[in-house]
Amino acid sequence: MLQTMSERKLDLIVIGGGITGAGIALDAQSRGLRTALIDMQDFAAGTSSRSTKLVHGGLRYLKQLDVKVVAEVGKERAIVYENGPHVTTPEWMLLPFYKGGTFGKLSTSLGLRVYDFLAGVKRSERRKMFRPEETLTHEPLLKKKDLKGGGYYVEYRTDDARLTIEVMKKAVELGALAVNYAKVEELLMENGKLVGVRVVDQIAGEKKSYSLYASKIVNAAGPWVDTLREMDRSKHGKTLHLTKGVHLVFDQSKFPLRQAIYFDTPDGRMVFAIPREGKTYIGTTDTNYKGDIANPRITEADRAYVLRAANEMFPSLGLTEADVESSWTGLRPLIHQEGKDPSEISRRDEIFVSDSGLISMAGGKLTGYRKMAESVVDKIAAMLLAEGKVSAALPPSRTRTLPISGGDVGGSAKLAPFLRGKASQGLRLGLTEAEAALLARRYGSNVDAVFELLEQHRAEAAQRGMPAAVLAALVYAIEREMVVKPADFFIRRTGALFFDIAWAKQWKAPAIAFMAERFGWDEAQTAAYTAELEQLLHEAVNPLEA
């Protein structure tokens, strides 16, 4: 694929395979631009697999009077949901309010009403207000002292990494080229103008390089946006401000949360606690970050902060460090605003165009990825037309109603019967009820391809001592989702390292053995990839010491 990219005259190269880059690739390719995307890591390996995993409207930005952000991303939630209902789910959120807290009954009621209006929330999902006893009926674990009531409203829960992968797959289905583990080492200039990039394959032993050329190049590298701007000598004016957020994961036996909760902490931050797949996860922090961008780590102080917040809001639990089953740490690439606290910095996105022509996309939120992509491709389209590089104006964006890969289930209204039908089919193929339901939900309308692989690899799975469902998912991930390393599969294609760490530990050895044979790894490569996964499993549970 890298060879193919180097041989083609491309209209657009996208640097960065997170949700922003994937969204840009899909929008551009769907409008007819010949598009290629590269990422120096795995797709979604940065911020796009380490978020709070919510496609949410940003209620707290209303608190900051950032009305424009609330209105824009609020409306986008429903679009993201309709286009990929298998990876995004409506989730009723309870916002309890207490005597002396940030929110009171009036401010919560008014805030949620304004939120419903700005976000264009449909009638069935508009906010409700509860008295204290109703609030506790919905979530008995909540602190009872000084409870004044609760607001009830809808957010959308997602699998951020799978959302990114499905958007990317749709772009590829439409003709885009996308490659992970391909790093931009040099920007190629002619007469002071950017014409291409030199990319080095990070997997090939000889680290082979390729020169790719395109009419326009977009820097959608998330936390690395300024690194590329430095290469372009255009890092001046506004710059990135990285903040770190951590989340802790507990088994439901330790943290039996019934209901998603959004609550404020004594220091004025807002925290989510969300039940998911037999687990409860809680976060996030918001602290300035200056360390290793590729591998941000949870610290003992981070863990202590989140545990303290959890135990203050759910005092009967008595959660300890030993109860933490897994965790993740992500970075927010925000646009720096002098003198502002990390949690007060705007989540708005901006487009920077340098003198050389490098187009950089900075800031923004997961929820707004489609709209961000539309705005940057609109800008590219106008530039190409003005420069005479296209003969006619590009058509407008069509992603508002374009299902992502796996999303061809007939919209959200038909998702439930679709999932029931596919789960029944899985049972007939010999899967357990849990396996069948999980595969149908994870892969959506692509699940038939996984079922085919299940039949083809049933005997081999038995020989390898692993369930056919695990091997089928692994083969699908290799053949259709560009899995290169074990960590790609266990973190970003399945989410297992976060939400089923025991499953990851159980099947890592047979999965690695299969990959080693499939890819022809030697002993050293196999050992290196095994060690990498072991290290990530360790880091998920063990924080950095202060």
Backbone torsions as a table, in degrees:
resi	resn	phi	psi	omega
1	MET	NA	-38.5	176.9
2	LEU	-63.8	-38.8	177.0
3	GLN	-62.3	-44.7	179.2
4	THR	-60.9	-44.0	177.9
5	MET	-58.9	-40.4	-176.2
6	SER	-71.2	-21.6	-177.9
7	GLU	-92.3	-12.1	-176.2
8	ARG	-99.4	146.4	168.8
9	LYS	-87.7	109.6	-175.2
10	LEU	-94.3	153.2	172.2
11	ASP	-83.6	-35.5	-172.4
12	LEU	-145.8	132.9	168.5
13	ILE	-112.6	128.7	176.7
14	VAL	-106.7	123.4	177.0
15	ILE	-100.4	112.5	-179.1
16	GLY	122.1	120.3	-176.6
17	GLY	-110.4	33.6	170.0
18	GLY	-86.0	-167.6	-176.3
19	ILE	-63.7	-33.7	179.9
20	THR	-66.6	-49.5	179.5
21	GLY	-63.1	-43.2	179.4
22	ALA	-61.4	-42.7	179.0
23	GLY	-63.0	-40.5	178.9
24	ILE	-65.9	-43.4	179.7
25	ALA	-60.7	-42.3	-179.6
26	LEU	-66.4	-46.7	-178.6
27	ASP	-62.2	-45.4	-177.1
28	ALA	-65.6	-48.7	-177.7
29	GLN	-64.6	-37.8	-178.5
30	SER	-69.6	-16.3	176.1
31	ARG	-96.8	-0.1	175.4
32	GLY	103.7	4.7	176.5
33	LEU	-82.4	133.0	177.7
34	ARG	-74.7	110.7	-166.7
35	THR	-119.3	139.7	172.6
36	ALA	-128.2	143.9	179.1
37	LEU	-128.9	138.7	178.3
38	ILE	-134.1	149.7	176.0
39	ASP	-141.5	138.5	-177.0
40	MET	-75.2	-19.0	175.0
41	GLN	-112.9	-159.5	171.9
42	ASP	-76.5	157.3	173.7
43	PHE	-56.9	137.9	177.0
44	ALA	65.6	12.8	-175.3
45	ALA	-71.9	-19.6	179.3
46	GLY	-89.4	-126.2	-176.1
47	THR	-59.5	-31.9	-170.8
48	SER	-75.4	0.2	168.9
49	SER	-119.6	8.6	-171.8
50	ARG	-130.1	26.0	-179.0
51	SER	-89.7	-172.4	175.2
52	THR	-78.1	0.3	175.4
53	LYS	59.9	42.6	175.7
54	LEU	-129.3	133.7	166.7
55	VAL	-92.9	85.7	-170.6
56	HIS	-119.7	157.8	-171.6
57	GLY	-83.7	-2.8	175.4
58	GLY	75.5	56.1	179.1
59	LEU	-55.4	-36.3	-176.1
60	ARG	-71.1	-17.4	176.4
61	TYR	-73.3	-21.2	174.3
62	LEU	-67.0	-38.0	177.8
63	LYS	-59.4	-33.3	179.1
64	GLN	-89.5	6.4	-179.1
65	LEU	61.9	28.4	177.5
66	ASP	-89.0	67.4	-171.1
67	VAL	-61.3	-37.7	-177.6
68	LYS	-61.3	-44.2	179.9
69	VAL	-63.2	-45.1	-179.0
70	VAL	-60.4	-45.9	-178.1
71	ALA	-63.8	-45.4	-177.1
72	GLU	-66.6	-55.8	-174.2
73	VAL	-74.2	-27.0	177.2
74	GLY	-60.4	-44.0	179.2
75	LYS	-69.4	-30.4	-178.3
76	GLU	-68.5	-26.9	-176.7
77	ARG	-54.0	-48.0	-176.9
78	ALA	-66.5	-33.9	179.0
79	ILE	-67.5	-46.6	178.5
80	VAL	-58.7	-41.4	-179.2
81	TYR	-64.7	-48.2	-177.7
82	GLU	-64.1	-34.8	-176.9
83	ASN	-80.4	-16.5	178.2
84	GLY	-151.8	62.7	-173.9
85	PRO	-65.6	-16.6	178.8
86	HIS	-73.4	-22.8	-179.6
87	VAL	-110.4	0.9	-178.8
88	THR	-136.3	134.8	-172.5
89	THR	-135.5	131.2	174.3
90	PRO	-61.5	139.5	-177.2
91	GLU	-137.6	115.3	176.0
92	TRP	-67.8	129.9	-175.7
93	MET	-113.4	132.1	178.6
94	LEU	-104.4	125.6	179.0
95	LEU	-112.5	95.1	-179.7
96	PRO	-74.5	146.3	175.1
97	PHE	-126.7	145.7	-171.2
98	TYR	-126.7	158.2	174.3
99	LYS	-57.7	126.6	178.9
100	GLY	81.3	2.5	-178.8
101	GLY	-83.6	178.4	-180.0
102	THR	-62.9	-39.0	-176.6
103	PHE	-107.7	141.8	172.0
104	GLY	-116.5	178.6	-177.7
105	LYS	-59.9	-47.4	-177.0
106	LEU	-66.9	-47.2	-177.4
107	SER	-66.2	-35.8	178.4
108	THR	-67.3	-48.1	-178.9
109	SER	-60.7	-46.7	-179.5
110	LEU	-66.7	-45.0	-179.2
111	GLY	-59.4	-45.1	-179.2
112	LEU	-69.6	-32.5	178.2
113	ARG	-67.7	-44.7	177.0
114	VAL	-61.8	-41.6	178.3
115	TYR	-58.2	-48.3	178.1
116	ASP	-57.6	-41.3	-178.2
117	PHE	-68.0	-49.3	-177.0
118	LEU	-64.5	-39.7	-175.6
119	ALA	-85.3	-2.8	179.3
120	GLY	62.0	41.5	-174.8
121	VAL	-69.2	135.2	-179.8
122	LYS	-69.6	155.1	-170.5
123	ARG	-53.2	-42.5	-175.5
124	SER	-68.0	-14.7	-177.4
125	GLU	-114.3	14.0	-179.8
126	ARG	-75.2	158.2	-171.0
127	ARG	-63.6	150.3	173.7
128	LYS	-126.2	153.8	177.2
129	MET	-115.9	134.0	-178.0
130	PHE	-113.7	148.2	168.3
131	ARG	-77.4	168.5	-177.0
132	PRO	-54.3	-43.3	-177.1
133	GLU	-67.2	-36.4	176.5
134	GLU	-67.0	-38.0	178.8
135	THR	-60.2	-44.5	-179.3
136	LEU	-72.1	-27.4	175.2
137	THR	-63.6	-39.6	179.1
138	HIS	-72.1	-35.6	178.0
139	GLU	-144.9	93.5	-176.8
140	PRO	-66.1	-17.8	-178.4
141	LEU	-74.7	-14.1	-176.5
142	LEU	-61.7	148.3	173.3
143	LYS	-58.5	129.7	-176.3
144	LYS	-89.0	-30.6	-175.2
145	LYS	-62.5	128.5	175.9
146	ASP	65.2	15.0	177.6
147	LEU	-69.4	127.1	-177.2
148	LYS	-105.8	-13.7	-178.7
149	GLY	146.6	-165.5	-179.0
150	GLY	-156.0	151.2	171.5
151	GLY	-101.3	146.3	-174.4
152	TYR	-129.9	121.3	-175.4
153	TYR	-151.3	168.7	-174.4
154	VAL	-101.7	131.2	165.7
155	GLU	-116.8	-177.5	179.3
156	TYR	-128.0	124.2	178.4
157	ARG	-90.3	143.0	-179.8
158	THR	-140.9	166.8	166.6
159	ASP	-101.4	101.0	-170.4
160	ASP	-60.1	-42.6	-178.4
161	ALA	-67.2	-43.1	-179.5
162	ARG	-69.3	-34.5	174.2
163	LEU	-58.3	-45.5	179.1
164	THR	-61.1	-46.7	-179.0
165	ILE	-62.0	-41.8	-178.0
166	GLU	-68.4	-36.6	175.6
167	VAL	-64.3	-43.8	179.4
168	MET	-61.9	-45.5	-179.5
169	LYS	-60.5	-37.0	178.5
170	LYS	-65.5	-41.7	177.3
171	ALA	-60.1	-41.4	-179.9
172	VAL	-68.4	-40.0	176.7
173	GLU	-56.6	-33.3	-178.4
174	LEU	-86.9	-1.0	174.6
175	GLY	117.7	-4.0	177.8
176	ALA	-69.2	155.5	173.7
177	LEU	-107.4	132.4	-178.8
178	ALA	-139.6	131.1	-178.9
179	VAL	-137.1	132.3	174.6
180	ASN	-94.8	172.0	-179.3
181	TYR	52.6	44.2	176.9
182	ALA	-133.8	109.8	-169.4
183	LYS	-102.0	134.6	174.2
184	VAL	-75.3	115.2	179.9
185	GLU	-101.1	-19.4	-176.2
186	GLU	-154.9	140.8	171.4
187	LEU	-93.1	129.4	-176.5
188	LEU	-94.4	123.4	-175.3
189	MET	-115.8	149.5	170.1
190	GLU	-137.4	120.7	-178.9
191	ASN	52.0	40.8	176.7
192	GLY	78.9	2.0	-179.6
193	LYS	-111.1	141.5	-179.2
194	LEU	-75.2	123.4	-178.4
195	VAL	-120.5	-13.5	-178.0
196	GLY	-177.4	-173.1	179.4
197	VAL	-138.6	148.0	170.7
198	ARG	-100.0	123.0	-173.5
199	VAL	-113.7	136.6	179.2
200	VAL	-113.2	125.7	176.9
201	ASP	-64.9	120.2	-176.4
202	GLN	-85.0	-8.8	-177.5
203	ILE	-99.6	-42.2	-178.6
204	ALA	-58.6	134.5	-177.8
205	GLY	-55.7	-39.2	-177.3
206	GLU	-84.8	3.9	179.8
207	LYS	48.9	58.6	-176.8
208	LYS	-66.0	143.6	-180.0
209	SER	-113.9	154.4	-178.3
210	TYR	-135.9	142.6	174.7
211	SER	-103.1	121.1	-179.1
212	LEU	-113.0	139.0	-177.3
213	TYR	-124.2	141.8	179.2
214	ALA	-154.0	159.7	177.3
215	SER	-67.0	-36.5	-179.0
216	LYS	-137.0	147.3	179.5
217	ILE	-130.0	126.7	-179.1
218	VAL	-109.0	130.8	176.0
219	ASN	-96.5	101.3	179.2
220	ALA	-120.1	45.6	-169.4
221	ALA	-88.6	13.4	175.3
222	GLY	58.7	-123.5	-178.6
223	PRO	-61.8	-15.4	-179.7
224	TRP	-98.0	8.4	-178.7
225	VAL	-53.8	-45.1	-177.8
226	ASP	-71.4	-26.3	175.7
227	THR	-61.4	-43.2	178.7
228	LEU	-72.2	-34.8	176.9
229	ARG	-65.4	-32.8	175.5
230	GLU	-66.4	-42.1	176.1
231	MET	-59.1	-34.4	-178.2
232	ASP	-85.6	-2.9	-175.8
233	ARG	56.0	35.6	-178.3
234	SER	-124.3	17.6	179.2
235	LYS	-83.0	83.8	174.3
236	HIS	-146.4	168.0	-173.1
237	GLY	74.4	-130.8	-178.8
238	LYS	-71.2	140.6	179.7
239	THR	-131.5	170.3	179.3
240	LEU	-77.5	150.4	173.5
241	HIS	-128.9	109.5	-177.2
242	LEU	-88.4	129.8	171.5
243	THR	-122.4	152.6	-173.9
244	LYS	-107.8	138.5	175.3
245	GLY	-129.4	133.5	178.2
246	VAL	-118.1	152.5	176.9
247	HIS	-132.0	141.5	175.9
248	LEU	-110.3	144.5	-179.8
249	VAL	-117.1	133.2	178.3
250	PHE	-124.9	150.6	171.1
251	ASP	-72.7	149.2	-179.8
252	GLN	-62.7	-22.0	176.6
253	SER	-66.3	-26.9	177.7
254	LYS	-94.9	-30.3	-174.5
255	PHE	-138.9	76.9	-172.3
256	PRO	-80.0	62.8	-178.5
257	LEU	-72.1	130.3	178.9
258	ARG	-88.6	-29.4	-159.5
259	GLN	-139.3	134.2	175.8
260	ALA	-62.6	135.5	-176.4
261	ILE	-126.4	140.6	174.0
262	TYR	-123.7	116.3	-172.8
263	PHE	-139.0	159.5	179.5
264	ASP	-98.6	148.8	-179.7
265	THR	-98.6	165.3	-180.0
266	PRO	-57.2	-26.6	180.0
267	ASP	-89.2	8.9	173.6
268	GLY	89.9	0.1	176.7
269	ARG	-79.7	162.2	175.8
270	MET	-110.5	137.4	-175.8
271	VAL	-129.7	143.3	174.7
272	PHE	-104.0	140.6	166.9
273	ALA	-125.7	123.3	-168.0
274	ILE	-134.9	125.6	174.1
275	PRO	-77.7	139.9	-179.1
276	ARG	-159.9	121.6	171.5
277	GLU	50.3	47.1	177.6
278	GLY	81.1	4.5	178.9
279	LYS	-124.3	169.0	168.7
280	THR	-128.4	129.8	174.2
281	TYR	-117.8	151.0	-174.6
282	ILE	-141.2	137.9	178.7
283	GLY	175.7	169.4	26.0
284	THR	-143.7	168.3	171.3
285	THR	-85.7	172.9	178.4
286	ASP	-152.3	85.8	-175.5
287	THR	-125.6	149.8	178.3
288	ASN	-61.1	145.6	-175.5
289	TYR	-134.3	134.3	180.0
290	LYS	-129.7	3.5	-171.7
291	GLY	-86.3	-153.5	-178.7
292	ASP	-65.5	117.2	-175.9
293	ILE	-68.8	-37.2	-175.2
294	ALA	-72.5	-25.7	-175.0
295	ASN	-138.8	66.2	176.4
296	PRO	-66.8	141.3	-176.2
297	ARG	-119.7	150.2	171.5
298	ILE	-74.1	139.7	176.9
299	THR	-106.3	167.6	176.6
300	GLU	-60.3	-37.0	179.1
301	ALA	-65.0	-40.7	177.3
302	ASP	-60.3	-48.7	-178.5
303	ARG	-60.9	-44.1	-179.8
304	ALA	-61.8	-39.6	-179.6
305	TYR	-62.4	-48.5	-177.0
306	VAL	-68.5	-40.8	177.2
307	LEU	-61.0	-41.4	179.8
308	ARG	-64.0	-43.4	178.5
309	ALA	-61.6	-41.7	-179.6
310	ALA	-65.0	-45.2	-176.8
311	ASN	-71.9	-26.6	176.0
312	GLU	-71.5	-38.2	-178.0
313	MET	-85.6	-28.2	-179.6
314	PHE	-125.7	68.8	-167.3
315	PRO	-65.2	-21.5	-177.7
316	SER	-74.5	-13.1	-173.2
317	LEU	-79.5	-39.0	-177.0
318	GLY	57.8	47.0	-177.6
319	LEU	-66.2	142.0	177.9
320	THR	-126.8	172.6	177.8
321	GLU	-55.7	-35.4	-177.3
322	ALA	-66.6	-19.7	-179.0
323	ASP	-83.6	-12.0	-178.3
324	VAL	-74.2	119.6	-176.0
325	GLU	-90.6	-34.3	179.5
326	SER	-160.8	175.4	177.9
327	SER	-161.2	167.2	168.9
328	TRP	-146.9	158.8	-176.5
329	THR	-133.4	128.7	-179.2
330	GLY	-130.9	163.1	178.7
331	LEU	-114.9	139.6	174.6
332	ARG	-100.8	119.3	177.7
333	PRO	-86.6	83.4	-177.4
334	LEU	-90.6	163.6	177.0
335	ILE	-91.6	124.1	-171.7
336	HIS	-58.8	134.8	173.5
337	GLN	-130.2	115.1	-172.4
338	GLU	-55.4	132.5	172.6
339	GLY	77.3	4.8	-178.3
340	LYS	-95.7	142.6	174.1
341	ASP	-65.0	147.6	-177.6
342	PRO	-49.6	-44.5	-176.0
343	SER	-75.6	-7.4	179.0
344	GLU	-97.1	-11.4	-178.1
345	ILE	-68.1	134.4	-178.0
346	SER	-60.5	145.7	175.4
347	ARG	-95.6	18.0	179.3
348	ARG	-68.0	154.1	176.4
349	ASP	-103.8	152.1	177.0
350	GLU	-140.6	151.6	176.7
351	ILE	-109.4	127.2	175.6
352	PHE	-111.6	132.7	174.3
353	VAL	-117.2	121.0	-176.9
354	SER	-85.8	170.9	179.2
355	ASP	-60.8	-30.4	-179.4
356	SER	-77.9	-17.7	-178.5
357	GLY	107.3	0.2	176.9
358	LEU	-67.1	127.1	-179.5
359	ILE	-102.9	115.5	-178.0
360	SER	-110.5	134.0	178.0
361	MET	-107.3	117.1	-175.8
362	ALA	-124.9	155.2	178.4
363	GLY	74.4	-156.8	176.7
364	GLY	89.7	175.7	-177.2
365	LYS	-132.0	155.8	176.0
366	LEU	-50.7	-46.3	-175.8
367	THR	-58.6	-34.9	-174.6
368	GLY	-92.8	15.2	-171.7
369	TYR	-59.3	-40.6	-175.1
370	ARG	-67.3	-42.9	-179.4
371	LYS	-68.0	-39.5	176.6
372	MET	-59.9	-44.6	179.9
373	ALA	-62.1	-43.5	179.4
374	GLU	-59.2	-43.6	-176.9
375	SER	-68.2	-38.5	-179.0
376	VAL	-72.8	-36.7	178.2
377	VAL	-71.3	-34.1	172.5
378	ASP	-57.0	-43.9	-179.3
379	LYS	-65.0	-44.3	179.2
380	ILE	-62.1	-43.2	-179.7
381	ALA	-59.4	-43.4	179.7
382	ALA	-65.1	-40.1	179.7
383	MET	-65.8	-44.5	-179.8
384	LEU	-61.9	-39.9	-179.9
385	LEU	-67.4	-45.1	-179.3
386	ALA	-63.1	-32.7	-178.7
387	GLU	-88.5	0.5	179.3
388	GLY	72.4	21.1	-178.6
389	LYS	-88.9	-10.0	169.5
390	VAL	-130.9	148.1	-174.3
391	SER	-82.7	-21.9	-179.7
392	ALA	-144.0	161.5	179.4
393	ALA	-62.1	141.5	176.8
394	LEU	-68.2	152.4	174.2
395	PRO	-66.4	160.0	178.1
396	PRO	-67.4	165.4	179.4
397	SER	-57.9	141.4	177.9
398	ARG	-118.1	11.1	-174.1
399	THR	-76.3	-12.4	179.8
400	ARG	-58.9	-34.0	-177.6
401	THR	-122.8	23.5	-177.5
402	LEU	-102.2	110.9	178.9
403	PRO	-61.5	141.0	175.6
404	ILE	-80.5	172.3	-179.5
405	SER	-58.1	133.5	-177.1
406	GLY	86.3	-9.0	-174.8
407	GLY	-93.2	6.0	-178.4
408	ASP	-82.7	65.9	-177.1
409	VAL	-115.5	6.4	-179.3
410	GLY	89.1	23.0	179.3
411	GLY	81.7	175.2	-175.0
412	SER	-61.5	-32.6	-177.0
413	ALA	-63.0	-28.7	-176.9
414	LYS	-104.2	5.9	-177.2
415	LEU	-64.6	-47.6	-175.6
416	ALA	-58.5	-50.5	177.2
417	PRO	-63.7	-34.5	176.6
418	PHE	-59.9	-48.4	-178.2
419	LEU	-64.0	-39.7	178.6
420	ARG	-62.2	-43.9	-179.7
421	GLY	-63.8	-43.2	-178.7
422	LYS	-71.2	-34.8	177.2
423	ALA	-65.3	-39.4	177.0
424	SER	-63.5	-40.4	177.4
425	GLN	-61.9	-41.4	178.2
426	GLY	-62.1	-39.1	177.2
427	LEU	-62.0	-41.3	178.8
428	ARG	-64.9	-24.2	178.1
429	LEU	-86.6	3.7	175.9
430	GLY	95.0	7.7	177.2
431	LEU	-78.8	156.9	170.6
432	THR	-73.9	164.9	179.5
433	GLU	-59.2	-42.6	-179.1
434	ALA	-64.9	-43.7	179.5
435	GLU	-62.3	-45.2	-177.7
436	ALA	-63.0	-45.1	-179.8
437	ALA	-64.9	-40.8	-179.4
438	LEU	-63.2	-46.5	-178.4
439	LEU	-65.2	-42.0	-179.9
440	ALA	-61.4	-43.9	-178.7
441	ARG	-69.3	-42.1	-175.4
442	ARG	-68.5	-42.9	-170.8
443	TYR	-101.7	-10.5	178.4
444	GLY	54.7	-132.7	-176.5
445	SER	-71.4	-4.6	173.6
446	ASN	-88.0	-1.1	-173.3
447	VAL	-64.3	-25.9	178.5
448	ASP	-60.2	-37.3	178.4
449	ALA	-64.6	-36.4	178.1
450	VAL	-69.7	-40.4	177.6
451	PHE	-61.8	-38.4	176.9
452	GLU	-61.3	-44.0	179.0
453	LEU	-65.1	-32.3	177.9
454	LEU	-59.4	-46.2	179.1
455	GLU	-65.4	-44.0	-176.8
456	GLN	-66.1	-33.7	-171.2
457	HIS	-109.7	13.1	-177.0
458	ARG	-59.4	-48.3	-177.9
459	ALA	-66.3	-41.5	-179.9
460	GLU	-64.2	-39.2	178.9
461	ALA	-60.3	-42.7	179.3
462	ALA	-62.9	-42.3	178.7
463	GLN	-62.2	-35.7	-177.6
464	ARG	-85.9	-2.8	177.5
465	GLY	70.6	33.4	178.3
466	MET	-133.4	153.0	179.0
467	PRO	-61.6	145.2	178.8
468	ALA	-59.9	-34.4	-179.5
469	ALA	-63.5	-35.9	179.6
470	VAL	-70.3	-46.2	-178.8
471	LEU	-66.7	-39.7	178.9
472	ALA	-61.9	-42.6	178.5
473	ALA	-64.3	-38.3	180.0
474	LEU	-67.6	-45.0	179.4
475	VAL	-64.1	-41.7	177.6
476	TYR	-60.5	-43.1	-179.2
477	ALA	-63.4	-36.0	178.7
478	ILE	-72.5	-46.9	-172.6
479	GLU	-80.0	-32.1	-173.1
480	ARG	-115.8	-13.2	-173.6
481	GLU	-130.1	16.8	171.0
482	MET	54.1	40.5	172.2
483	VAL	-68.8	131.3	-178.7
484	VAL	-115.3	-39.0	-176.0
485	LYS	-120.8	158.3	176.1
486	PRO	-55.3	-38.8	-179.4
487	ALA	-61.2	-33.8	178.3
488	ASP	-58.2	-43.3	-177.4
489	PHE	-72.1	-49.6	-172.7
490	PHE	-77.2	-18.3	177.9
491	ILE	-104.6	-62.3	-166.2
492	ARG	-91.3	-24.2	178.6
493	ARG	-91.6	-21.3	-178.1
494	THR	-125.3	-20.4	-175.8
495	GLY	70.0	10.0	-172.0
496	ALA	-64.5	-36.5	-177.5
497	LEU	-61.0	-28.9	178.5
498	PHE	-88.6	-47.5	-167.4
499	PHE	-107.8	-4.9	174.4
500	ASP	-155.6	64.2	-173.7
501	ILE	-62.9	-29.5	177.7
502	ALA	-65.1	-38.4	178.1
503	TRP	-65.0	-42.7	179.0
504	ALA	-60.8	-44.2	179.9
505	LYS	-67.4	-35.7	-177.5
506	GLN	-66.8	-39.7	-171.7
507	TRP	-108.5	4.8	-177.0
508	LYS	-64.4	-41.2	-176.5
509	ALA	-64.7	-52.5	177.7
510	PRO	-64.1	-32.8	179.0
511	ALA	-66.3	-44.1	179.6
512	ILE	-65.9	-39.7	178.8
513	ALA	-61.7	-41.2	177.8
514	PHE	-64.5	-45.7	-179.2
515	MET	-63.4	-39.1	-179.8
516	ALA	-60.9	-41.6	177.7
517	GLU	-69.6	-44.3	-176.2
518	ARG	-62.8	-40.5	-175.7
519	PHE	-97.0	-5.7	179.6
520	GLY	69.4	37.1	178.1
521	TRP	-69.9	144.6	171.0
522	ASP	-85.1	178.8	-176.0
523	GLU	-61.1	-39.1	-177.9
524	ALA	-65.3	-44.0	178.7
525	GLN	-62.9	-45.7	179.9
526	THR	-59.4	-44.4	179.6
527	ALA	-63.6	-39.7	-178.5
528	ALA	-66.3	-44.4	-179.8
529	TYR	-69.1	-35.4	176.6
530	THR	-64.2	-45.4	-179.6
531	ALA	-62.9	-39.0	178.9
532	GLU	-60.7	-46.5	179.9
533	LEU	-65.1	-42.6	178.2
534	GLU	-59.2	-40.9	179.6
535	GLN	-64.3	-41.3	-179.9
536	LEU	-68.1	-36.9	175.4
537	LEU	-63.0	-40.4	178.4
538	HIS	-65.3	-46.7	-177.0
539	GLU	-65.7	-27.3	179.9
540	ALA	-65.6	-24.9	-176.1
541	VAL	-109.2	-28.8	-172.7
542	ASN	-111.7	111.9	-179.1
543	PRO	-76.6	164.0	171.5
544	LEU	-68.1	139.7	176.9
545	GLU	-72.7	149.6	-178.0
546	ALA	-64.1	NA	NA
